[in-house]
Amino acid sequence: MSAKAYVFIEGAAGTIPAIQRRINRIQGVQSCMAVTGHFDLVALVEGESEVALSKISYSQIQMIEGVIRTVTCNVIEL
């Protein structure tokens, strides 16, 4: 069974297109879209477990130059 999460990303001014391109190249990222509101981008990530998702968020997305902060929301089944 795979796990999914939405990662909300805030980026520095002028860096959003470059951040989006880099995120879209990360294995496990299903999509990354620019959005309005408190965050600049939202990425849908999928992995084999919640641990795998956290590695994508913390080890890869947060390390991209220009990323200020992320919030990860795991998808749950009701």
Summary of the structure (lengths in Angstrom):
residues: 78
radius of gyration: 11.7
end to end distance: 15.8
largest distance: 38.5
contacts: 218
relative contact order: 0.33
helix: 27%
strand: 38%
